[in-house]
Amino acid sequence: MERPTIPQGETPQNQGQQQQQGETKTLASIAVLIHKGDSILLNKRVNVHGAETWAPIVGHPEFGESFEDCAIRETKEETGVTISDVKFRVVTNDVFEKEHKHYATIWMEAKYVSGEPHVGDAHEESEVGWFTWDALPEPLFLPLQHLLEGKTYPSQTVSKDQVGEALQPPFILHEPHAQ
């Protein structure tokens, strides 16, 4: 019989204490802004950090998975929606005080391709739907609040035609200019 291993940073005396107090390390998550016309896809979170808030599709990359592939997979798993043209935008630094969790949220942007959104995991989400930027539901997920407030890396105050300008609402993907 194999002995259980104790995670690094824990001792037999404090084992499990870290789980009771929440995460002690910063984790990474991928958030996806999915566009369909002038609307974005949001879901209402339940039984997870940020419960009862409205969020874009958010998930954790699997080992070795690219951010783009994570965005595509999480969107399909959580909503049944297919997306394309996935692009990196910014990062937000999100500390969930109540849940004692800290995330670096990597923001991706994508275009809607097909599929009728539905709740893919009732344990983590209770509703899903399309919303326009001028009619977002409340309350909003902390990383989305930070994004809308411009609390991003790189800063959304960068010069014209860079990432910051691309993320000014309504967060529309910029098409290349015809030559």
C-alpha positions in Angstrom: 0.0 0.0 0.0 1.4 3.4 -1.0 1.7 6.1 1.6 -0.2 9.3 0.7 2.1 12.2 -0.2 1.9 15.6 1.5 1.8 18.5 -0.9 4.9 20.8 -0.9 4.6 23.5 1.7 2.5 21.4 4.1 3.6 19.4 7.1 1.7 16.5 8.7 0.6 19.1 11.3 -0.9 21.6 8.9 -2.0 19.2 6.1 -5.5 20.2 5.0 -5.3 23.6 6.8 -4.5 25.3 3.5 -7.7 23.9 1.9 -9.8 25.2 4.9 -8.3 28.7 4.5 -8.5 28.7 0.7 -5.8 28.7 -2.0 -2.4 30.1 -1.1 -1.0 30.3 -4.6 -2.1 32.4 -7.6 -3.9 30.3 -10.2 -4.4 30.9 -13.9 -7.7 30.9 -15.6 -8.9 31.6 -19.2 -11.9 34.0 -19.7 -13.5 34.2 -23.1 -15.4 37.2 -24.5 -17.6 35.7 -27.2 -19.2 38.1 -29.7 -22.4 37.6 -31.6 -23.3 40.8 -33.2 -23.4 43.4 -30.5 -23.9 40.8 -27.7 -21.6 38.8 -25.5 -22.2 35.4 -23.9 -22.4 35.3 -20.1 -23.3 32.6 -17.6 -24.4 32.8 -14.0 -21.9 31.0 -11.7 -23.0 28.7 -8.8 -21.1 26.5 -6.3 -17.7 28.1 -7.3 -15.8 31.2 -6.4 -17.8 34.3 -7.6 -21.0 32.4 -7.1 -24.2 34.2 -8.1 -22.3 36.6 -10.4 -22.5 36.9 -14.2 -19.3 35.9 -16.0 -18.0 35.1 -19.5 -16.9 31.5 -20.1 -14.1 30.9 -17.6 -12.0 27.8 -17.1 -8.6 26.3 -16.3 -6.1 25.2 -19.0 -5.2 21.6 -18.9 -1.6 20.6 -18.8 0.1 21.5 -22.1 -3.1 23.1 -23.5 -2.8 26.5 -25.4 -4.9 29.4 -24.2 -6.8 29.3 -27.5 -7.5 25.6 -27.2 -8.6 26.1 -23.6 -11.0 28.8 -24.7 -12.5 26.6 -27.4 -12.8 23.6 -25.2 -14.3 25.4 -22.2 -16.9 27.2 -24.4 -18.0 24.0 -26.0 -18.2 22.1 -22.6 -19.9 24.9 -20.7 -22.4 26.1 -23.4 -22.3 23.9 -26.5 -21.3 26.9 -28.5 -18.6 26.7 -31.2 -16.2 29.7 -31.5 -13.4 30.9 -33.9 -10.8 33.6 -34.3 -9.6 33.2 -30.7 -7.2 36.0 -29.8 -5.4 37.1 -26.6 -6.3 40.5 -25.2 -5.2 41.3 -21.7 -4.7 39.8 -18.2 -6.4 40.9 -14.9 -5.2 40.3 -11.4 -8.2 39.0 -9.4 -8.2 38.5 -5.6 -11.4 36.9 -4.3 -11.2 38.0 -0.6 -14.3 36.1 0.5 -13.1 32.8 -1.0 -9.4 33.4 -0.4 -8.5 32.8 -4.0 -6.2 34.6 -6.3 -6.3 34.3 -10.1 -4.4 35.7 -13.0 -7.2 35.8 -15.6 -6.0 35.6 -19.2 -8.6 37.2 -21.4 -9.3 35.9 -24.8 -11.7 37.2 -27.4 -13.6 35.1 -30.0 -16.3 35.1 -32.6 -19.5 33.1 -32.3 -19.8 30.4 -35.0 -22.7 28.2 -34.1 -24.7 26.5 -31.4 -27.6 27.4 -29.1 -26.1 28.3 -25.7 -27.2 26.0 -22.9 -26.1 25.2 -19.3 -23.4 22.5 -19.7 -22.6 22.0 -16.1 -25.5 22.7 -13.7 -23.1 22.3 -10.7 -21.1 25.4 -11.9 -23.6 27.5 -13.8 -27.4 28.1 -13.5 -28.1 30.3 -16.6 -26.5 31.3 -19.8 -27.4 34.0 -22.3 -26.5 36.8 -24.7 -26.3 40.4 -23.4 -25.5 43.7 -24.9 -22.8 45.9 -23.3 -25.4 48.5 -22.3 -27.6 45.9 -20.6 -25.2 43.7 -18.7 -26.8 41.7 -15.8 -25.8 42.3 -12.2 -23.8 41.4 -10.2 -20.7 41.0 -12.4 -17.9 38.5 -11.8 -14.8 40.2 -10.3 -12.5 39.7 -13.3 -15.2 41.1 -15.6 -15.5 44.1 -13.3 -11.7 44.6 -13.4 -11.8 44.3 -17.2 -14.5 46.9 -17.6 -12.7 49.2 -15.1 -9.5 49.0 -17.1 -7.6 47.2 -14.4 -5.6 45.2 -16.9 -2.1 44.2 -17.9 -1.1 45.7 -20.3 -2.9 48.8 -19.2 -5.9 49.8 -21.3 -4.4 53.3 -21.5 -1.9 52.3 -24.1 -1.7 54.2 -27.4 -4.2 53.9 -30.3 -4.4 50.6 -32.2 -2.9 48.6 -29.4 -4.5 46.1 -27.0 -6.0 48.8 -24.7 -8.0 50.5 -27.5 -9.2 47.1 -28.7 -10.8 46.5 -25.3 -12.9 49.6 -25.1 -16.5 48.6 -25.0 -18.1 47.2 -27.1 -14.9 44.9 -27.3 -15.3 44.3 -31.1 -12.6 42.3 -32.8 -10.7 44.6 -35.2 -10.6 43.3 -38.8 -7.4 43.9 -40.8 -7.6 47.0 -43.0 -7.8 46.3 -46.7 -4.7 47.4 -48.6 
